[in-house]
Amino acid sequence: MKFRILSILLFAVNLLYSQIYVNSYRFAGEVAQPLEVQYLVVAGGGGGASGNGNIGGGGGGAGGLLSGNTILNSNDIYSITVGEGGTGAPIASGSLAENGENSIFNSFIAIGGGGGKSFISGAGAGASSSGGSGAGGGWNSITPGSGTVGQGFSGGAGSNAATRYGGGGGGGASQSGFAGTGSYG
């Protein structure tokens, strides 16, 4: 019975960038064969938005998620980029948190999560950011961000209740974020 050993070495340049070197050991006389591997690529999540008292900001969306099988050629080098999470938005009317950064492996690009938007006092609602998964909408910025098809889902809408103003939750890899409510709990 023949066994193949896959050796993967990671060389970290900094915490956000690496390379993979694939080396497939083989028996004498065998030709190097491509290797089928499973991959999981997750982008950085979006930052959440601050609330103010009983007024909620939108939650950041999860980073996009990609998984599956792919073929790697023996003795090739593959670059990896690991996306960083987005910075949250401060307590300020209409502030928008940063989107997460993309993560990349080979030709697979996971999109960073959408950044949440804080409450908007006064007229003129805005929207939270779209991304791998969309951010939730903050109070009076009701509109949540959209998710990327095949990577994540939309955020939940912000509440515009009479006395309590909940921000919507960020979307995730398997479902949309929950809408904000007008109740504590």
C-alpha positions as CSV (number, residue, x, y, z in Angstrom):
1,M,0.0,0.0,0.0
2,K,1.4,3.4,-0.9
3,F,0.9,6.5,1.2
4,R,1.4,10.1,0.2
5,I,2.3,12.8,2.7
6,L,1.3,16.4,2.2
7,S,3.5,18.9,3.9
8,I,2.4,22.5,4.1
9,L,4.7,25.1,5.5
10,L,3.5,28.6,6.5
11,F,5.8,31.5,6.3
12,A,4.4,34.5,8.2
13,V,5.6,37.9,6.8
14,N,3.3,39.6,9.3
15,L,0.0,38.5,10.8
16,L,-1.9,39.5,7.7
17,Y,0.1,37.9,4.9
18,S,1.5,34.4,4.5
19,Q,2.5,31.8,1.9
20,I,1.9,28.1,1.6
21,Y,4.5,25.9,0.0
22,V,3.0,22.5,-1.1
23,N,5.4,19.5,-1.2
24,S,4.0,16.1,-2.1
25,Y,6.4,13.3,-1.2
26,R,6.3,10.4,-3.6
27,F,8.0,7.1,-4.2
28,A,11.0,6.8,-6.6
29,G,9.9,6.9,-10.2
30,E,6.5,8.5,-9.5
31,V,5.5,11.7,-11.2
32,A,4.4,14.6,-9.0
33,Q,0.6,14.7,-8.8
34,P,-1.7,17.6,-8.2
35,L,-3.3,17.4,-4.7
36,E,-7.0,17.8,-3.9
37,V,-7.4,19.8,-0.7
38,Q,-10.3,21.2,1.3
39,Y,-10.2,24.9,2.0
40,L,-12.0,27.4,4.3
41,V,-11.5,31.1,3.7
42,V,-13.1,33.6,6.2
43,A,-12.8,37.4,5.8
44,G,-12.6,39.9,8.6
45,G,-15.9,40.9,10.3
46,G,-17.3,44.4,10.0
47,G,-17.1,46.8,13.0
48,G,-20.3,47.5,15.0
49,A,-21.7,50.9,15.6
50,S,-22.1,52.5,19.0
51,G,-25.4,53.2,20.5
52,N,-26.4,56.1,22.8
53,G,-28.5,55.4,25.9
54,N,-31.6,53.5,24.6
55,I,-30.7,54.1,21.0
56,G,-28.9,51.2,19.3
57,G,-26.3,51.1,16.5
58,G,-26.2,48.4,13.9
59,G,-24.1,45.3,14.5
60,G,-21.2,44.5,12.2
61,G,-21.7,41.8,9.5
62,A,-19.7,38.6,9.6
63,G,-16.8,38.2,7.2
64,G,-17.7,36.2,4.0
65,L,-17.2,32.5,4.2
66,L,-16.0,30.2,1.3
67,S,-15.3,26.5,1.6
68,G,-14.9,23.6,-0.8
69,N,-12.3,21.5,-2.6
70,T,-9.6,22.6,-5.0
71,I,-6.5,21.3,-6.7
72,L,-3.1,22.5,-5.7
73,N,-0.1,21.7,-7.8
74,S,2.9,20.1,-6.1
75,N,5.9,22.4,-5.5
76,D,3.9,25.6,-6.2
77,I,3.7,28.5,-3.8
78,Y,0.2,29.9,-2.9
79,S,-0.2,33.3,-1.3
80,I,-2.7,33.9,1.6
81,T,-4.1,37.1,2.8
82,V,-6.0,37.1,6.1
83,G,-8.5,40.0,6.4
84,E,-8.5,42.1,9.6
85,G,-11.8,43.0,11.3
86,G,-13.2,46.5,10.9
87,T,-13.0,49.3,13.5
88,G,-16.3,50.1,15.3
89,A,-18.1,53.5,14.9
90,P,-18.0,56.0,17.8
91,I,-21.0,57.5,19.5
92,A,-21.9,60.1,17.0
93,S,-25.0,60.6,14.8
94,G,-24.6,58.9,11.5
95,S,-21.1,57.3,12.1
96,L,-20.3,54.4,9.9
97,A,-18.0,51.6,11.2
98,E,-15.3,50.1,8.9
99,N,-15.9,47.0,6.7
100,G,-13.8,44.0,7.5
101,E,-10.9,43.3,5.1
102,N,-11.0,40.6,2.4
103,S,-9.3,37.2,2.9
104,I,-7.7,35.6,-0.1
105,F,-6.4,32.1,-0.9
106,N,-5.5,31.2,-4.5
107,S,-8.4,32.5,-6.6
108,F,-10.9,32.5,-3.7
109,I,-11.8,35.9,-2.3
110,A,-13.9,36.1,0.8
111,I,-15.5,39.6,1.2
112,G,-15.1,41.5,4.4
113,G,-18.2,42.0,6.6
114,G,-20.2,45.2,6.4
115,G,-19.7,48.0,8.9
116,G,-22.7,49.0,11.1
117,K,-24.1,52.5,11.2
118,S,-25.0,54.4,14.3
119,F,-28.3,56.1,15.0
120,I,-29.3,59.2,13.0
121,S,-30.9,62.0,15.0
122,G,-33.2,63.9,12.7
123,A,-34.4,63.4,9.2
124,G,-32.6,61.4,6.5
125,A,-32.0,57.8,7.2
126,G,-28.9,56.1,5.8
127,A,-27.8,52.6,5.3
128,S,-25.3,50.3,7.0
129,S,-22.7,48.8,4.7
130,S,-22.9,45.6,2.6
131,G,-20.2,43.0,2.6
132,G,-19.6,39.3,2.9
133,S,-22.4,39.5,5.4
134,G,-24.3,42.8,5.7
135,A,-24.3,45.0,8.8
136,G,-27.5,45.6,10.8
137,G,-29.3,48.9,10.6
138,G,-29.1,51.4,13.4
139,W,-32.1,53.3,14.8
140,N,-33.5,55.7,12.2
141,S,-30.8,54.4,9.7
142,I,-33.2,51.5,9.3
143,T,-31.7,50.0,6.1
144,P,-29.4,47.0,6.8
145,G,-26.5,46.1,4.5
146,S,-26.7,43.2,2.1
147,G,-24.7,40.0,2.1
148,T,-22.7,38.6,-0.8
149,V,-24.4,35.7,-2.5
150,G,-22.7,32.4,-1.6
151,Q,-20.8,34.0,1.3
152,G,-23.2,35.5,3.8
153,F,-26.6,37.1,4.5
154,S,-28.1,40.5,5.1
155,G,-28.2,42.4,8.4
156,G,-31.4,43.0,10.3
157,A,-33.3,46.2,10.1
158,G,-33.1,48.8,12.9
159,S,-36.1,49.6,15.0
160,N,-38.0,52.8,14.9
161,A,-40.2,52.2,17.9
162,A,-41.7,55.0,20.0
163,T,-39.5,54.8,23.1
164,R,-36.7,52.2,22.6
165,Y,-34.7,52.1,19.4
166,G,-32.9,48.8,18.9
167,G,-30.2,48.4,16.3
168,G,-30.4,45.4,14.0
169,G,-27.9,42.5,14.2
170,G,-25.3,41.8,11.6
171,G,-25.8,39.0,9.1
172,G,-23.9,35.8,9.4
173,A,-22.7,32.9,7.2
174,S,-25.9,30.9,7.7
175,Q,-28.7,33.4,8.2
176,S,-29.7,37.0,8.2
177,G,-29.3,39.2,11.3
178,F,-32.3,39.8,13.6
179,A,-34.2,43.0,13.4
180,G,-33.9,45.5,16.3
181,T,-36.8,45.6,18.7
182,G,-38.4,48.3,20.7
183,S,-38.1,46.3,24.0
184,Y,-35.3,45.5,26.4
185,G,-34.3,42.0,27.0
